[in-house]
Amino acid sequence: MSKRRSFKPVKITINGKVRTVYNVVQAGNTLLNDWPDQTPAAKVAERLVLDVFNDAAEPEQVRRAFITAAKASDIKYSSDRRRWAKSGLTSMTSVPDWRGPGS
């Protein structure tokens, strides 16, 4: 995997399974195969995945769209490694909802 298609990891929980997404390919696979709702935000993220491979978008745009899609689908997520370290989380442990109340 090319380093240019990687981004700062995003940890999500879908159907009780925790996964950490590190790159554009993983984001695309997750959106296409595991995403519970095909919301407009998810479709935007999917298009951006394709745009990266056509050199029309940057991986960070995919990451931001992926997080937006998670919010729109009410998927628990965390994108802050410091919180993972403080809480002792690993990639396959329970992830609390870091969005906080009212988000």
N, C-alpha and C positions, 0 to 999 in steps of 0.2 A: 504494500500500500504506500503510495506516494505521501510524503510528509505534507505536501501542499494540500492534500485532501483531508487532513486531520484537523481536529479542533479541540478546544478545552472540553473535557468529558461532561456529559449530562447523564445523571442517574435517574431512571424512571421506574415506575411500578405499573405493570399491565397485568390484569387478571391475577394479582397476587405474586407475580414473578418480578423480581428486581433484575434490571439489566443496566449496564453502563454503556453508553454510546460514545465512541471515540472518533468517528470519522463519517464522511459523507455516505459511504457504502452501507455502513451499519444503520445510519439514519434512514436511508432509502428502503432497506430491507424491513426495518421495523415499521415504517409507515405503510408499506405495501402489504406486509404479511401479518402484522400483529395489532395494528391500530384498531381500536373498537369502533370509532365513528369516522366516516369520511366527511369531515367538516370542511368548510371553505379554507380554514387555516391549514388543515392537513394537505389539501390539494395544492396550496401555494408552496408548502414545504417540499412536496413531491416534485413540483416543477423546478424548484431551485436546485434539487439534487441533479436533475438532468442538465440544468444550466451550468453547473460546475464542470460537468464532463464535456461541455461544449465551450468551456472557457468564457462563459457569459456571466458567471457569478463566482463568489468566493465562498470557501467553506464556512466562514463565520456567518455569512448570510443564512446558510442552511441551519446552522446551530440556533440562531435567533428565531428562525421560522419554526424549527422543531420545538423549541420551548413554547412559542406562541400556540402551536398546535396542541401541545400537552395541556396548556391552560384551557384552551377551547374545549377539549375533550374531558376536562376534569381529571387528568392523569397526574398522580403525585410525581413530583420531580425535584431534583436538587442539582444545582450547577456549581456549588461552592465546595471545593475539596477541603477547605479548612473546616467546614462544618462536619464533613465526613470524619476527618481525623479526630476532632474533639469528641465526637459521639462514639468513636470506635467502630464505625460502620465499615463493612467490606462490601464487595460487589454483590454478594449473595445473602445479605442480611436484610432485615426489615428496615424500610426507609420511612421515617416520620414525614409528615407533610410540612416541608420547610416554608411553604408559602405563607403560613401564619393565618390568623383569624381574619375573616373578611376579604381574603384575596381570591 
